[in-house]
Amino acid sequence: MRRLPRSPGSPSPTTQALATRALVIRFALLGAALWSAWKAPGLLQGRAQFGVLREGQGGQVANGLSLRVVAPLDQEVLAALDGTPITFFLAPSQVSQAAALRAAGHELGLLSASSRTLKADRNRLEAQAGTAQAGEVVSLVSVDRYHPLTLPRIRRAGLRSVWRGPTGDVEALLGQAEPGGLLDLSGLNAAQIGALLAELRRRGYQPGPIGDLKGLRGESLRGLLQRLYRHFIDARFDRNHHSVALTQRPRALFRISRRPYDGPPLTLPDGRQFVTGAPAAELHIYSKRLVALAELSALTGLRGVQNSLHDVATALQEREDFQDVQLIYALTIFGGVLGAMGFRTEPLADRRQARIMAVFFNLLRVLYGAKNTDSQVLLPAVIWMDRAALLDRYGQPGRKARTTTLPSLP
């Protein structure tokens, strides 16, 4: 059978197929873009807390505690708080409990499953709590899901969205307690809440409502990079080197790991020498906390370093695995600070290696927001102190370090 000739200007079957394929690809890309735009807030706001209140200034000793109320409150839970005010996020169906909670001194927030009714739900909560007559407003809201309209609706309702904070049992929450950070008590029973509050206070924290935290803020790109660095690099380093965290107190700054000394030979004034392989403890500083303390004042940061050295001395005295440690050392750019605390400084013999490592250390300074990073490039060096000197200077708990002229933090 003879094929009819195509009319002039009509597309060939191949051209038609390509055009159809291109159209399908365009629709697929458009669908993927729309789906990504709808899901992006769940990742950026729900998971990373961009635009959502996540933490307060990290130099304070307060924690922000919250509890989400979706059922009638157990009176034993209220008794376990023992007068400690916290933030209660109330679901719209539980606002009848607002007046009693407010009378007990607690902060009230709105727990919302839908962002469409925020203003009406907030008005009901304020009316039940009696805050409307007192001229007070409910300002915090906790939501479970975010879509592109969630934050605009929250702002129009005059509210601020808050991350719920980490959840878990007492041990998990203590492991994630941070100065200025949030903790969610919703998964705990009365006995566990009492135990958590007692331990937080023993460590030096001041638990309270979220709204009392200073400098409440959402996530930033720098903060996210810090979290990723700690999760993927610091945590792996700690596992590989069996680091011991001495950071239970809110202003404690050190982790230590027992390992053979691997730096240049070190000589004391009396002629004793430490060489490669000597039993040693390596110091690792909690940079985020140090920078946060220095934000309050340089003196606060330096006192944090001094007090944290007491923790190191206590670990050397009490931990069985550190009994044979002969010296404490660190490869750091904070030699100027620790030098005033009694540490000696030994420059790296390989200057080229020191300059290469300086790039990494100073990038970390930028990451953690340290001051003078644009005008001051610091070279790393080995700082060290022998065991006897450290125990003599910092070995008695609660004893003040010897008076010294303190340098400025870099």
LUMKEDO-385292 format. One line per field, with one value per residue: x, y, z of N, C-alpha, C, CB in turn. Coordinates in steps of 0.02 Angstrom, whole numbers. Each point is the difference from the previous one (the first is absolute). Glycine has a CB too. Layout:
BEGIN
n.px (X_...)
n.py (Y_...)
n.pz (Z_...)
ca.px (X_...)
ca.py (Y_...)
ca.pz (Z_...)
c.px (X_...)
c.py (Y_...)
c.pz (Z_...)
cb.px (X_...)
cb.py (Y_...)
cb.pz (Z_...)
end
This chain:
BEGIN
n.px (43_76_47_-129_139_-1_-113_142_28_-13_107_71_-107_128_-85_-106_110_60_-140_-29_138_-26_-140_63_110_-109_-78_132_39_-143_2_139_-49_-125_84_103_-114_-60_141_60_-86_48_150_-14_-84_26_156_50_-110_-1_-86_27_39_138_24_-32_124_75_13_-141_42_-142_-18_-103_-69_-101_-97_-56_-134_-44_-73_-65_152_19_-63_140_35_-26_93_124_-4_31_-95_48_-94_-5_-49_-148_32_-166_-18_-88_-20_79_-84_-59_163_-8_-39_105_120_-19_-1_148_66_-56_59_-157_86_-131_32_-33_-43_6_126_-174_5_148_-119_-88_119_32_-149_-1_132_-53_-135_75_99_-120_99_-136_13_161_-12_34_8_-9_155_-22_-73_66_-38_22_30_102_-119_82_-97_111_54_-129_-81_111_-11_-158_6_105_101_150_-28_52_91_-117_160_69_-136_78_-41_35_103_-60_3_152_43_-68_51_41_23_-164_-74_-146_1_-134_-30_-75_86_-33_-106_-7_138_50_-33_88_124_1_6_121_92_-27_52_131_47_-20_-162_-63_-105_-66_-109_78_-14_143_83_80_-50_-168_100_-93_115_106_27_68_-102_23_157_-18_-82_106_118_-75_-38_141_117_-38_-51_135_88_-84_20_155_22_-113_-54_-13_-132_100_-169_-72_22_-110_165_50_100_22_-57_123_25_85_102_145_20_-30_100_135_65_-106_150_-96_84_45_66_-158_23_-163_83_-123_-96_-49_-129_-61_-136_-5_-56_-124_-12_-156_68_-145_56_108_-106_-98_113_34_-159_27_133_125_-58_-90_125_86_-110_-11_154_-10_-111_75_129_-106_-30_154_12_-121_65_136_-80_-90_72_55_40_96_102_99_-47_170_-107_-145_47_-109_76_-49_11_2_182_-77_-88_112_111_-99_-2_174_23_161_-43_72_-3_-65_165_-100_17_-79_-86_-33_-68_-93_-57_-32_-112_-68_2_-71_-123_-30_-3_-115_-85_-10_-37_178_-26_82_-77_59_150_48_72_-4_139_-100_97_-9_-104_95_-55_116_-135_67_-69_-146_6_55_-125_-125_26_-115_-146_9_155_-45_85_112_-79_23_13_-154_91_-117_-70_111)
n.py (-59_107_46_98_71_36_97_64_-13_-161_11_-111_-87_81_127_-80_-61_142_60_-118_19_155_-29_-103_104_111_-96_-46_148_36_-123_40_148_-48_-101_112_99_-112_-36_153_2_-151_56_138_-36_-149_1_143_56_85_99_-69_107_-101_72_116_53_-151_106_-67_-101_1_-156_90_-121_-11_-89_-16_32_-130_-6_95_61_-154_105_-79_122_105_-79_4_164_-13_145_-44_139_-128_89_-70_-16_23_-110_132_-114_97_158_-82_17_171_11_-106_60_147_-47_-69_155_-64_110_-24_-63_-6_-165_63_-155_150_108_4_48_105_92_-110_-55_144_24_-135_37_141_-60_-105_108_106_44_88_68_19_92_-172_-14_-156_58_-166_-54_-143_-3_-157_92_121_12_118_30_-38_141_75_-60_46_150_6_-44_137_-148_17_-141_-51_-102_-89_34_-125_-81_-86_-58_113_-39_97_128_-18_-5_148_89_118_103_21_-158_6_-110_-44_-22_-77_-122_40_-100_119_-72_84_140_-35_-39_135_93_-76_15_155_30_-91_94_143_-20_130_-146_137_-21_-37_139_-21_-14_142_2_-61_-32_-87_-83_116_-83_-6_-108_-97_-2_-39_-126_-51_8_-89_-115_-31_27_-25_-145_-52_57_-78_-140_13_34_-107_178_-30_99_82_40_-44_158_66_9_-169_63_-171_-105_-58_-93_-80_50_-56_160_-4_139_7_-99_70_49_4_133_-154_-14_-51_-28_-14_-101_-7_-68_114_-101_135_22_38_133_-44_169_-50_95_13_40_100_85_7_62_112_50_39_73_-49_-41_-116_-63_-7_-72_-115_-29_-12_-106_-96_-16_-62_-107_-36_-30_-100_-88_-17_-57_-109_-80_-145_81_114_-115_35_168_22_116_51_3_89_-23_162_106_-11_22_128_-90_-90_119_37_-162_0_-9_-3_68_-141_127_-133_-32_42_181_-103_-50_150_31_-129_36_156_-60_-74_117_105_-99_-5_160_-1_-106_93_151_7_154_11_-94_143_-9_-161_-105_-72_-65_-125_26_-149_95_-105_21_-117_-69_106_123_-60_-30_147_67_-88_-94_92_-54_165_45_147_-73_50_141_-32_150_-72_11_85_-145_-1)
n.pz (0_-106_159_-50_-53_160_-61_-45_166_52_127_-86_80_47_34_84_95_35_43_102_73_26_71_102_45_36_95_76_38_56_99_58_33_83_89_44_49_98_68_29_133_28_-7_70_131_42_10_39_116_-162_112_157_127_-32_140_95_-49_-17_135_69_106_-106_-32_-88_110_-130_80_-163_105_-113_160_106_25_51_123_-31_-100_114_102_-104_4_162_-66_-159_-57_-106_-109_56_-171_59_-127_-33_113_118_-9_137_40_-25_150_50_-84_52_153_-22_-53_-153_-97_-46_-126_-75_18_-163_-38_-79_-28_-4_155_15_34_70_89_57_48_83_77_49_56_91_63_48_-141_-33_142_-15_-149_-28_-157_31_-54_-22_-134_46_-170_17_-130_-38_-117_-57_130_128_-3_-55_122_106_-46_8_157_36_-27_17_-91_150_-97_78_30_-49_16_97_122_86_-111_-109_93_45_-154_-25_142_-115_123_-42_5_-8_117_-94_170_-140_67_167_66_86_-6_-124_67_126_-87_-83_126_65_-127_-25_146_-14_-122_89_-60_56_-50_-57_-89_-128_72_81_-148_26_-157_-30_-131_-85_-10_-25_-128_143_52_-124_22_155_-40_-102_105_105_-106_-59_112_144_-20_-65_118_107_-72_-10_156_83_-15_158_-65_114_-70_162_2_-100_1_-47_-117_13_-103_95_-128_119_-132_43_37_-167_63_-36_106_106_63_140_10_26_-164_-19_-158_-8_-110_-85_121_116_40_-88_66_-168_88_-99_34_8_-146_59_141_-55_-77_126_95_-107_-1_153_-26_-88_144_-62_-73_129_90_-113_19_155_-1_-107_101_111_-115_-11_154_0_-114_81_127_-71_-122_72_-133_91_93_-124_-22_-2_-44_8_-166_-59_-142_59_-108_178_-7_55_95_56_32_120_45_37_-171_-2_-136_-55_-127_-61_7_-117_-4_-95_123_44_-141_3_142_-43_-99_120_102_-94_-45_158_5_-108_79_128_-80_27_13_-132_-134_-64_80_29_-127_161_-65_52_123_42_106_91_144_34_38_91_-72_10_154_36_-71_46_148_66_-84_-14_-47_-65_-117_98_-2_-165_-39_-51_-141_-37_-6_-125)
ca.px (-43_43_-8_-17_51_-17_-11_57_-4_-25_56_11_-15_55_-5_-57_18_46_-39_-41_45_21_-56_-6_54_-16_-51_31_42_-45_-28_53_13_-56_4_56_-18_-47_33_59_-8_6_71_35_-29_-15_60_58_-24_9_-61_-35_41_33_43_20_72_31_42_-40_-4_-71_-32_-71_-36_-69_-40_-57_-59_-53_-48_1_66_8_18_66_49_4_33_72_34_18_7_41_-42_21_-48_-49_-33_-66_-41_-63_-48_22_11_-34_50_45_-2_35_72_25_1_57_61_28_-9_-47_7_-52_18_-48_5_-16_18_-55_-42_46_-22_-58_24_37_-49_-33_48_8_-62_-3_54_-11_54_-25_-18_62_42_54_-16_35_43_36_-40_37_-37_34_16_9_-7_19_-42_-2_32_-38_-60_21_18_-61_-36_37_33_67_4_53_18_-20_59_11_-42_31_1_41_70_6_-8_60_54_-10_-9_48_-16_-46_-35_-68_-12_-72_-14_-63_6_20_-50_14_63_55_5_33_70_33_8_50_67_17_21_63_53_8_-50_-60_-56_-55_-40_36_0_50_67_26_24_-33_11_-6_62_34_43_59_-20_-11_66_28_-33_24_70_2_-31_36_73_16_-26_41_65_-10_-7_64_51_-31_2_-42_-29_-2_-40_-66_-19_-16_58_59_25_51_-2_69_9_64_36_72_21_29_27_73_24_-15_47_-16_58_44_35_-42_-22_-54_13_-54_-20_-14_-72_-22_-71_-7_-56_-40_-42_-67_8_-64_-13_50_-18_-61_19_37_-50_-22_58_63_14_-43_31_62_-19_-23_59_30_-41_-1_63_-13_-32_53_39_-41_0_65_4_-51_-11_52_36_44_47_70_12_56_-8_-62_22_-47_22_-52_19_-16_58_4_-48_18_65_-11_-27_54_24_59_-12_54_-18_11_64_-12_-39_-47_-56_-36_-40_-56_-49_-29_-57_-56_-19_-30_-66_-43_-14_-52_-61_-30_-15_47_17_65_20_18_63_48_9_38_34_-8_59_-14_0_5_15_9_-53_8_-15_-71_-35_17_-34_-72_-22_-49_-65_-25_54_12_66_44_-11_44_-22_-35_3_-64_-15_9)
ca.py (59_59_50_66_50_51_67_44_35_-41_-30_-72_-38_6_67_0_-38_40_54_-29_-16_62_24_-43_18_65_-11_-37_47_46_-36_-9_65_14_-46_21_62_-16_-39_34_25_-55_-12_60_26_-55_-39_43_56_67_39_-27_9_-63_3_66_14_-60_12_1_-65_-20_-43_12_-64_4_-61_6_-26_-21_-36_29_-7_-40_44_-20_36_68_-3_-14_63_28_72_22_20_-22_19_-50_11_-28_-11_37_-37_-1_67_8_-7_57_45_-31_0_68_18_-33_34_-29_35_-35_4_-33_-60_3_-50_35_71_40_26_22_60_-17_-44_42_40_-45_-16_59_10_-51_12_64_47_56_53_26_32_-45_-38_-63_17_-58_-54_-59_-37_-62_-3_64_6_70_51_-6_56_63_-1_8_70_41_-11_31_-53_-21_-74_-26_-70_-34_-21_-72_-41_-63_-13_47_-4_31_72_27_-1_53_64_51_67_36_-46_-21_-70_-17_-49_-33_-73_-21_-3_46_-17_18_74_19_-19_43_66_-3_-7_63_49_-22_18_73_31_31_-15_48_3_19_73_33_-6_61_-6_-53_8_-59_-26_38_-44_-16_-48_-65_-28_-23_-63_-53_-14_-37_-65_-44_1_-3_-61_-55_6_-22_-73_-33_13_-15_62_6_67_33_58_-5_67_43_39_-43_10_-46_-72_-25_-69_-29_-25_14_65_-8_63_9_-10_54_-3_40_35_-44_-46_-57_8_-42_-15_-35_-63_8_-1_69_16_55_45_24_54_7_67_37_29_51_61_27_32_61_50_35_42_-37_-26_-59_-55_-21_-35_-65_-41_-16_-48_-64_-35_-38_-63_-42_-26_-50_-60_-32_-28_-49_-51_-51_-4_57_2_0_58_40_69_20_42_11_37_51_70_38_-1_62_-4_-53_17_35_-49_-43_-45_19_-2_-27_10_-56_6_6_61_-10_-36_46_46_-39_-13_64_13_-39_26_66_-10_-18_62_35_-40_9_71_33_69_15_-50_33_36_-35_-71_-30_-62_-50_-22_-49_27_-58_8_-66_-20_27_72_10_-19_49_64_-6_-64_2_25_62_46_47_-2_54_63_9_51_-38_30_4_-59_15)
ca.pz (0_-7_53_-25_16_49_-27_17_64_55_36_-9_61_49_30_45_59_41_29_54_55_32_38_60_45_31_51_56_37_35_57_50_32_44_56_42_35_54_52_26_69_48_11_23_62_46_18_13_41_-27_11_59_60_14_59_23_2_29_58_61_33_0_-50_-11_3_-23_3_-46_34_-46_42_68_32_60_55_25_-42_26_65_-11_-19_65_-3_-56_-56_-67_-52_-19_-64_7_-59_6_40_70_25_64_53_-4_58_57_-15_5_71_30_-21_-62_-64_-44_-72_-38_-37_-55_-54_-61_2_-26_54_52_36_41_54_47_38_48_53_42_38_53_48_32_-17_-40_46_32_-51_-20_-61_-15_-57_-27_-29_-23_-51_-18_-71_-32_-73_-17_30_73_34_-9_41_69_10_-2_63_54_38_-21_-1_42_-6_61_37_1_44_20_72_39_-22_-65_8_32_-49_-49_34_-19_24_-45_-44_16_15_1_53_-14_5_68_53_56_33_-45_-1_62_-4_-49_28_53_-29_-35_52_28_-48_-4_-44_29_-45_3_-62_-61_-9_43_-29_-31_-68_-38_-72_-42_-28_-52_-39_42_51_-32_-16_64_18_-45_18_62_-9_-45_9_71_31_-24_34_70_2_-17_52_66_38_60_2_65_-18_29_24_-58_-22_-4_-68_-24_-5_1_-23_20_-58_4_-26_-67_-23_8_69_47_55_59_26_39_-45_-21_-69_-26_-70_-34_31_72_15_3_-10_-48_13_-56_27_-28_-29_-1_67_15_-36_31_62_-17_-20_61_15_-3_67_10_-38_32_62_-21_-13_65_37_-36_16_61_-22_-28_56_35_-41_7_67_17_-50_2_-63_-8_56_-22_-44_23_-21_-34_-56_-53_-59_1_-13_60_45_38_55_47_29_63_48_23_-52_-39_-72_-42_-71_-44_-34_-72_-8_-56_28_44_-41_-30_53_20_-43_28_66_-7_-29_56_37_-38_6_66_12_45_-19_-31_-49_-64_6_43_-17_54_-15_53_37_53_68_43_70_29_45_67_-1_-9_62_51_-15_-8_25_54_-25_30_16_-55_-31_23_-35_-57_-48_-52_-66_-35_-42_-72)
c.px (45_-17_-15_54_-25_-10_58_-13_-27_58_5_-19_54_-2_-58_15_46_-37_-43_43_21_-56_-10_54_-14_-52_29_43_-43_-31_51_14_-55_1_56_-17_-48_34_58_-10_5_72_33_-26_-12_62_59_-17_21_-66_-40_46_29_40_12_75_35_45_-39_-4_-71_-14_-72_-37_-72_-34_-62_-60_-55_-54_0_65_-3_23_68_56_8_36_75_38_20_14_43_-45_30_-52_-46_-31_-67_-34_-67_-51_17_8_-36_48_45_2_39_75_30_4_58_67_30_-13_-45_17_-54_29_-51_13_-14_18_-56_-40_42_-27_-58_21_38_-48_-35_46_9_-62_-4_52_-11_54_-25_-18_61_46_59_-22_38_40_33_-49_46_-44_42_22_3_-11_11_-42_4_31_-35_-63_17_16_-62_-41_37_37_70_3_61_11_-17_60_8_-46_38_-5_47_72_10_-5_61_58_-6_-12_56_-20_-44_-41_-69_0_-76_-13_-59_4_16_-60_22_67_59_9_36_74_39_13_55_71_21_25_67_58_10_-47_-56_-58_-57_-38_41_5_49_71_21_22_-31_6_-12_68_29_44_62_-17_-11_67_35_-29_25_72_4_-27_43_76_18_-22_41_68_-6_-6_67_52_-27_3_-49_-25_-2_-43_-70_-24_-12_59_64_20_43_-27_73_0_70_33_74_17_34_28_76_22_-11_45_-22_63_48_35_-41_-27_-56_11_-61_-14_-14_-75_-25_-77_-4_-63_-35_-49_-67_-6_-65_-14_49_-17_-62_16_37_-48_-25_54_62_15_-42_29_62_-14_-27_57_31_-40_-1_65_-5_-32_53_41_-39_-1_67_6_-47_-9_59_41_46_54_73_17_54_-6_-67_21_-57_36_-54_27_-14_57_5_-46_25_70_-7_-28_54_27_62_-17_61_-20_13_65_-8_-46_-50_-62_-42_-45_-59_-54_-33_-61_-62_-24_-35_-66_-50_-18_-55_-67_-35_-10_46_16_69_21_21_69_54_1_47_32_-11_67_-22_3_-2_15_10_-52_6_-17_-75_-39_15_-40_-76_-30_-52_-66_-21_53_12_70_41_-13_51_-26_-29_5_-69_-10_9_-65)
c.py (62_51_68_50_49_67_45_36_-41_-35_-75_-37_6_67_3_-37_39_57_-25_-16_63_28_-40_18_66_-8_-37_46_50_-34_-10_65_18_-44_20_63_-14_-37_37_28_-55_-15_61_24_-56_-37_45_61_69_38_-23_8_-67_-1_71_9_-54_11_-1_-70_-27_-52_22_-67_10_-67_11_-36_-15_-39_33_-16_-44_46_-18_34_71_1_-11_62_39_75_26_20_-26_26_-58_20_-38_-8_36_-36_0_69_13_-5_61_41_-29_1_69_22_-32_29_-26_45_-42_13_-40_-60_-9_-54_33_73_45_35_30_59_-16_-44_40_42_-42_-15_60_13_-49_14_65_50_60_59_32_33_-43_-39_-65_11_-60_-52_-56_-37_-61_-1_70_-7_73_54_1_61_67_3_9_73_45_-7_31_-49_-12_-76_-23_-74_-35_-21_-75_-34_-64_-11_48_1_35_76_32_2_56_68_48_67_37_-45_-19_-75_-11_-56_-45_-76_-26_-5_44_-14_21_75_24_-15_45_69_0_-5_62_52_-20_18_75_34_31_-13_49_1_25_75_37_-4_66_-16_-56_13_-66_-21_49_-48_-19_-52_-69_-33_-24_-67_-57_-19_-42_-71_-47_-4_-6_-66_-61_1_-25_-75_-34_8_-11_61_-3_72_25_63_-2_67_46_42_-40_-7_-56_-71_-23_-72_-24_-29_14_68_-10_65_4_-12_62_-7_47_36_-44_-53_-61_14_-49_-9_-37_-67_6_-1_71_4_59_39_17_51_2_71_40_32_55_66_32_34_66_55_39_47_-44_-32_-63_-60_-27_-36_-70_-48_-22_-53_-68_-39_-37_-67_-48_-30_-53_-66_-37_-34_-60_-56_-49_-1_60_3_3_59_45_74_10_48_10_34_52_68_44_-1_63_0_-50_12_36_-46_-49_-48_30_-8_-25_8_-65_10_12_60_-6_-37_45_47_-36_-12_64_16_-35_30_68_-3_-19_62_39_-36_13_74_35_70_2_-51_31_33_-38_-74_-31_-66_-50_-17_-52_37_-60_19_-70_-13_32_74_13_-16_50_65_-6_-61_1_28_63_51_47_-9_59_63_8_58_-36_37_8_-63_19_-8)
c.pz (0_54_-31_19_52_-34_20_66_57_35_-13_64_52_36_49_65_46_34_58_60_37_43_65_50_35_55_60_43_39_61_55_37_49_62_48_39_57_57_32_71_53_17_32_68_50_24_20_42_-26_7_60_60_21_65_20_-3_40_60_66_30_1_-54_-8_-4_-22_7_-43_30_-52_37_69_36_62_57_30_-40_26_67_-9_-20_62_-5_-57_-58_-66_-50_-16_-67_1_-68_9_44_75_31_67_59_7_64_59_-12_6_73_36_-25_-65_-60_-44_-73_-33_-37_-55_-52_-68_6_-24_55_57_40_45_59_53_43_52_59_47_42_59_54_39_-16_-38_45_32_-51_-21_-61_0_-63_-33_-26_-22_-49_-21_-73_-29_-76_-17_34_76_34_-13_42_73_15_0_63_59_44_-26_6_38_-16_66_43_-1_50_18_74_35_-24_-66_5_33_-49_-51_32_-18_32_-50_-45_25_16_4_49_-15_6_69_47_59_33_-43_-4_63_-1_-48_29_54_-28_-38_50_30_-46_-7_-48_40_-48_10_-65_-59_-6_43_-28_-33_-71_-40_-74_-35_-25_-51_-39_40_53_-29_-16_64_20_-43_16_63_-9_-40_13_73_32_-21_33_72_5_-12_55_71_45_59_3_72_-6_31_29_-59_-25_1_-73_-29_-8_2_-26_20_-62_8_-30_-67_-29_7_71_43_61_56_25_39_-43_-21_-69_-17_-75_-29_34_74_12_12_-6_-47_15_-66_26_-36_-27_2_67_16_-34_31_66_-13_-25_60_24_-4_68_14_-36_35_67_-17_-13_66_38_-34_11_67_-18_-27_57_38_-39_7_69_10_-51_-2_-64_-12_55_-21_-47_29_-18_-34_-55_-49_-58_-13_-22_60_50_42_60_53_30_66_54_24_-52_-34_-74_-36_-73_-40_-39_-75_-11_-57_24_44_-41_-32_53_23_-41_28_66_-6_-36_54_41_-35_8_67_18_48_-27_-34_-52_-66_3_37_-19_51_-22_56_32_50_67_47_72_29_54_69_3_-6_64_56_-10_2_34_54_-26_36_16_-59_-28_24_-40_-56_-42_-60_-66_-29_-42_-73_-37)
cb.px (-93_8_79_-123_47_65_-126_24_-14_-109_-11_93_-65_70_50_-75_-12_93_-1_-78_41_77_-54_-49_81_26_-88_0_89_-24_-77_49_62_-68_-45_80_16_-91_-33_29_-71_-105_1_19_-53_-108_-38_47_5_89_-2_-65_-71_6_55_-101_-20_-6_74_-68_97_-31_76_25_75_31_43_78_29_82_17_-124_31_27_-121_-48_-29_-106_-105_-30_-66_48_-17_94_-37_59_83_-25_111_-8_55_21_-21_57_13_-104_-2_-20_-112_-99_-18_-49_-124_-69_20_-16_113_-89_123_-64_55_-11_-36_-93_118_-7_-87_93_40_-74_7_97_-16_-68_59_77_-57_-41_78_-58_79_-44_-108_-9_-34_41_-21_-90_20_93_-89_64_-57_-67_-56_82_-83_37_-76_7_108_45_-56_46_111_-1_-47_-83_-111_52_-60_-27_93_-101_-12_118_-106_78_-28_-75_13_-49_-124_-40_7_-46_-59_26_108_80_110_-48_111_-11_47_-27_35_111_-34_-122_-55_-22_-106_-106_-32_-56_-121_-84_-19_-86_-121_-59_-26_116_29_69_32_64_-101_-40_-116_-73_-18_37_104_-80_83_-115_-40_-1_-41_44_-53_-109_9_17_-101_-77_35_-14_-110_-88_12_-10_-115_-59_30_-56_-118_-25_52_34_33_65_-69_115_64_24_66_-115_-57_-35_-5_86_-111_30_-81_-41_-102_24_12_-81_-108_-1_86_-120_93_-92_-70_-75_103_-30_116_-81_126_32_66_106_10_110_-33_62_58_12_103_-50_89_-44_-45_87_49_-67_8_101_-33_-71_-69_42_28_-101_-45_60_-25_-100_20_45_-70_-75_63_-14_-106_6_57_-71_-81_51_31_-56_-70_-72_-95_-95_-83_-1_-120_70_125_-73_118_-97_65_-57_-24_-120_57_29_-94_-71_47_-20_-111_-50_-118_79_-82_36_27_-124_50_13_97_96_66_94_103_79_67_113_76_44_96_113_52_51_119_87_50_53_-114_49_-70_31_-79_-122_-65_-18_-20_-76_86_-100_58_48_-59_39_-66_123_-6_89_112_13_5_115_98_13_108_92_-32_-91_52_-81_-47_86_-48_31_89_-78_112_7_-81_118)
cb.py (-62_-19_-64_-28_-12_-61_-16_16_101_-17_87_22_-79_-74_49_4_-105_-29_59_-48_-101_24_37_-92_-62_57_-2_-104_-13_60_-58_-92_37_36_-92_-51_63_-6_-101_29_91_-47_-78_31_93_-11_-90_-39_-77_-40_20_-83_98_-16_-107_2_125_-44_66_96_32_113_-98_108_-39_91_-30_5_66_-3_-110_-10_112_-105_16_-111_-71_29_-44_-116_4_-110_0_-76_103_-105_81_-28_14_51_-112_47_-72_-106_38_-46_-122_3_41_-73_-97_27_11_-104_21_-115_57_9_15_108_-55_122_-90_-81_-33_-78_-84_-41_71_8_-96_4_74_-50_-81_48_42_-83_-62_-59_-96_-81_-58_-90_108_-9_107_-71_108_21_82_-9_106_-57_-112_35_-98_-45_-10_-123_-61_5_-75_-118_-21_-13_-105_90_-53_110_-3_83_27_-40_100_19_48_8_-121_-20_-107_-103_-16_-45_-121_-85_-58_-61_4_92_-43_90_-10_36_81_93_3_54_-117_9_-95_-103_8_-20_-118_-63_25_-55_-123_-25_26_-95_-105_-17_-83_90_-120_69_21_-104_-11_-27_-124_45_47_-19_92_34_-117_106_54_116_93_41_76_120_63_42_107_107_56_25_71_124_50_2_98_109_11_22_82_-121_62_-91_-25_-45_8_-120_-17_3_103_-64_119_70_-1_75_19_-26_18_-124_46_-92_53_82_-81_7_-29_-80_101_18_38_-26_38_40_-5_56_-57_68_-115_37_-45_-67_47_-110_66_-87_-45_-78_-110_-89_-48_-90_-113_-70_-73_-98_79_78_117_74_50_95_110_54_60_116_95_51_86_107_62_71_110_92_53_86_112_91_81_-67_-65_62_-63_-124_-5_-101_11_-15_-42_9_-99_-62_-18_-26_-71_59_30_-79_6_103_11_10_-42_-34_94_-83_124_-20_-74_-125_65_-2_-106_-6_67_-55_-99_40_11_-103_-62_50_-35_-115_4_40_-87_-107_-29_-111_44_56_-80_18_103_83_22_55_62_-46_113_-97_110_-67_109_6_-107_-85_21_-26_-121_-50_31_59_-37_14_-117_-66_-84_82_-59_-84_50_-122_82_-48_-50_126_-45_-38)
cb.pz (62_-123_76_8_-116_88_4_-123_-64_-60_89_-83_-69_-72_-103_-100_-66_-78_-111_-85_-63_-96_-107_-69_-74_-109_-89_-71_-87_-108_-78_-70_-102_-99_-73_-83_-106_-85_-62_-117_-45_-43_-98_-120_-65_-56_-77_-108_96_-82_-120_-71_37_-122_-33_74_-10_-111_-73_-45_71_45_29_-61_93_-80_118_-100_105_-94_-64_5_-44_-68_24_36_-100_-60_53_-34_-106_32_120_36_63_46_-48_121_-61_114_-22_-112_-100_-25_-118_-52_-20_-121_-38_23_-76_-113_-3_10_118_48_9_87_11_-12_101_19_79_-23_-18_-96_-29_-70_-94_-101_-80_-80_-100_-93_-77_-85_-104_-83_-74_90_-2_-85_22_86_46_119_-63_56_54_80_-37_110_-41_86_-9_90_-7_-108_-97_-13_-8_-115_-83_0_-54_-124_-47_-2_23_38_-111_91_-83_-60_73_-32_-52_-97_-21_99_62_-53_6_110_16_-76_95_-109_65_3_-33_-74_63_-120_80_-75_-117_-19_-35_19_59_-67_-69_60_27_-93_-24_74_-9_-90_25_58_-61_30_-89_60_1_81_69_-56_-29_97_-17_112_40_94_20_-33_18_71_-106_-20_64_-48_-100_35_37_-90_-54_63_6_-83_-102_5_2_-110_-73_24_-40_-120_-78_-11_-104_62_-103_32_-106_26_106_42_42_104_26_54_-68_98_-97_117_-74_-5_117_-18_30_-93_-44_-41_-79_31_5_98_53_119_-31_89_20_-108_-84_14_51_-50_114_-88_101_-63_29_83_-73_-87_37_13_-106_-55_55_-27_-96_31_74_-90_39_12_-104_-55_56_-50_-109_5_42_-86_-66_65_-26_-104_9_48_-80_-77_41_59_-68_75_-45_-55_65_12_-39_-10_-12_105_13_82_-49_90_-122_-18_-82_-103_-78_-65_-114_-65_-56_110_-19_93_10_90_9_-10_87_-17_44_-82_-5_84_-23_-82_36_35_-101_-57_50_1_-109_3_41_-83_-74_34_-23_33_96_106_53_-21_-3_94_-125_83_-68_-60_-15_-69_-35_-98_9_-24_-62_21_-52_-122_-34_9_-70_-107_-30_85_-26_44_77_52_-101_35_106_0_40_86_-19_-2_86_7)
end
